[in-house]
Amino acid sequence: MAVLPNYLKEQTEETILKRMLDRIPSDLDKSEGSYIWDSLSPAAYQLYMASEWAQEILKRGFAMTTFGPYLRMRCEEHGVIPHPAVASTGSVKITGAAGTVISIGTLVATPSDEITATQSIEYETTESATLDSQGEVIVAIKAIEAGAAGNVPIGAISLLVNSLPGVTNVTNMSATTGGTAEETDESLLSRFLIKVRQPGTSGNKADYQQWALESPGVSRVQVEPLWNGPGTVRLFLLNSEKRAPNQEIVDALQQYISPMVGQGEGKAPIGASVTVLAAVEVPIHISVQLTLASGVTLNEVRSEFEAGLAAYMDQLAFVDPLIRYNRIAAILLDISRIVDYQNLVINGGSDNIDLQLGQVAVIGTVSMSE
């Protein structure tokens, strides 16, 4: 919250009108409904509104209290550019008659679902291809609209938007990845504060952190200097979902920071050998025996527990390497429909799990029984 100067505090319509009336001689009628009261009342209201506008302008002038386009302009003054939305990428397997040509820009899509009100998501091929002698071909695709909605699981893409003679089937053999929404105010403010509070100087750790966070799709980074001798730097990345990013994001940052070893062609200084890697995901497998409240099923508490566990891992990712056994137990007990638990086992034991540099915890298998 912006610190308000005294002249903007308690500027209500009533206090302003009172000050104005106090300056009128007491021998004149200034009671409510009088000519003087009626004349000054609209002016008092407008002055009150002006004080409200002044407070709003003050808030929008500081990064900690501003938002939206005003935050973006504030950040751009310092060279912190907001990340645009990024389109998801992947590939589809197209089958049909051998020799059928798939041109660049061919549209494929996921089916819509009226029951869940899920809209169809369209993708276009980014290369031309020809079905081989077996009547198959793998073609790279990119989502038409940028955003996380384009990240879909295996088998979700099954439609040709426009019929294509010779094609009988379309499917994605792997999930599409890399789609991210436009950067949030929270993320942008975080990057801005890093830039102004931890200024980079000639390739120090702060520099590498800032360069990594400038790349779309990167939410957090760990920097390991001298990992393979003098002049070597290794970066581990997380995507916007606090998981290992796809290779496209990794390659893009490698090109941005150091496309050629030691040449100073990117952001990295001359002589630096920079290696950019995706974080290593460490699955956290959990099994537990629960005592549930009357009428409650395991499936009902499972989703709530997994949501709490995901939030906990999101909080820890590249911030705190210790996955605490008691904290996971607390997530269980925070669920009101769980009366008690026993035999909680995390990755085969009951100890805390200490992650190494570059590792990030992700939810593995969750086994619950009564």
Buried (B, 14 or more C-beta within 10 A) or exposed (E): EBEBEEEEEEBEBEEBBEEBBEEBEEEEEBEEEBEBBEEBBEEBEEBBEEBEEBBEEBBBEBBEBBEEEBBBEBBEEEEBBBBEBBBBBBBBBBBBEEEBEBEEEBBBBBEEEEEEEEEEBBBBBBEEBEBEEEBEBEBBBBBBEBBBBBBBEEEBBBBBBEEBEBBEEBBBEEBBBBBBBBBEBEBBBBBBBBBEEBEBEEBEBBBBBBBBBBBBBBBBBBBBBEBEEEBBBBBBBBBBBBBBBBEEBBEBBBBBBBEEBBEEEBBBBEEBBBBBBBBEBBEBEBBBBBEBEEEBEEEEBBEBBBEBBBEBBBEBBBEEBEBBBEBBBEBBEEBEBBEEBEEBBBBEEEEBBEBEBBBBBBBBEBEBEE
